[in-house]
Amino acid sequence: MQTVMLGLALAANPTNPNPAWDDGWAERESWALTDHVQLSDEAEFLRAGESYFSPDGHMVIFQGTPRPGPGETAERHYGMYVAPVIRRGGRIVGLGRTNLLTNPGSSNTCGWFHPTDYHTGEEYLILYGTTTTAPDEEAASGYQRGTSRYTWQFPNEMEVVRQRIRAGDSERPWIGDEPEFIWQRDGYDAEGSWSPDGRHILYTRLEPGSDEGDLWILDTKTGVHTELVAEPGYDGGPFFSPCGTRICYRSDRRGDKALQLFIAELAFDADGAVTGIEREIPITDNEHVNWAPFFTPCGTMLFYASSEVSHSNYEVFATEATGDHPPRERPRVRITDARGFDGLPVFSPDGQWMMWTAQRGALVADETRPSSQLWAARIDLDAVRARLAEERRRIADELLEENFEEYMPGG
């Protein structure tokens, strides 16, 4: 597979590259997020998103669509990229040279690093979903929320592959080996990630032509695939908790395409293989689209994207990932506060940085809103935890007042 090198994407920490679009987000977010930096460059990418750190925090993997040159046609689908993280004095200031690992024309999504199979700065093992060649557009099923642009496709050719990447020289800093199919079958298989110990792969599967996704898990030790969640509608976007005993995911089981979030506790056999779901805990239950949940490194909080503000202004929220509170009693706080899309939050392994996809950069050419690009900021998880505790107390007081008003003493 050809590895294509693109230009340097080292950012100079643009605190706000587009104040005309929104001049106040840095101050509004400063209670939780500081040292904002745009990682991907709109001059290089029409759009970039869904990025994840390597387990040592030295690399990121993400999907992007390159900006075409004069007279060239833009790619229809995302390619899969990796890039080194550039730090100065412990502060993330940008990305090094970006590296395209996939074939032009193929559709690619959901990259992930193996948690233990790597040598820092030299070699990493990754997985991602890919069609390897151009997908059959007419045969691809899809998900769409009403008439909004909240939509994506499920090509039947999508398979999960693994690929080893190695550091090269200054002209070819990262080189990808040929990708290997982890398994192959008709239908959509993607949205994969390894468990913290590397034994299991959690993923989403759709039967050919279906738009109803189910959650599956592969035990790489035994080769056994086990279905975990098969509710009506689309269940997807699963991730392991840091301890590897729980998973989080989104679900459209109500049939209204207002995605809701769940956490499930996994069941294991004596050999450590996942055998199913022990119990499921609903996290949200509202009229909004809630998706892209991700555990904090401590495992006690869940960050996610939501349309709670509006469908034209998704924002990142945080909630508690522990306890058995019903959704109505589970506190949540807003993390991002900017015009445009903010979503797909993830964290550096040390919990010091949040990386996400945002529309808050510079406008290019005839754009009417900034393109989706990768951003990072220093995150104060203690401040988030404190606000959640404050919100929990507010909810408890509100419930106490409601119960008092409903109390009718006997005559």
Buried (B, 14 or more C-beta within 10 A) or exposed (E): BEBBBBEBBBBEEBEBBBEEBBEEBBEBBBBBBEBBBBBBBBEBBBBBBBBBBBBBBBBBBBBBBBBEEEEEEEBEBBBBBBBBBBEEEEBBBBBBBBBBBBBEBBBBBBBBBBBEBBEEEEBBBBBBBBBBEBBEEEEBBEBEBEEEEBEEBBBBBBBBBBBBBBBEEEEBBBBBBEBEEBEEEEBBBBBBBBBBEBBBBBBBBBBEEBBBBBBBBBBEEEEEBBEBBEBEBBBBBBBBBBEBBBBBBBBBBEEEBBBBBBBBEBBEEEEEBBBBBEEBBBBBBEEBBBBBBBBBBBBBBBBBBBBBBEBBBBBBBBBBBEEEBEBEEBBBBBBBBBBBBBBBBBBBBEEBBBBBBBBBBBBBEEEEBBBBBBBBBBBBBEBBBEBBEEBBEEBEEEEEEEEEEEEEEEE
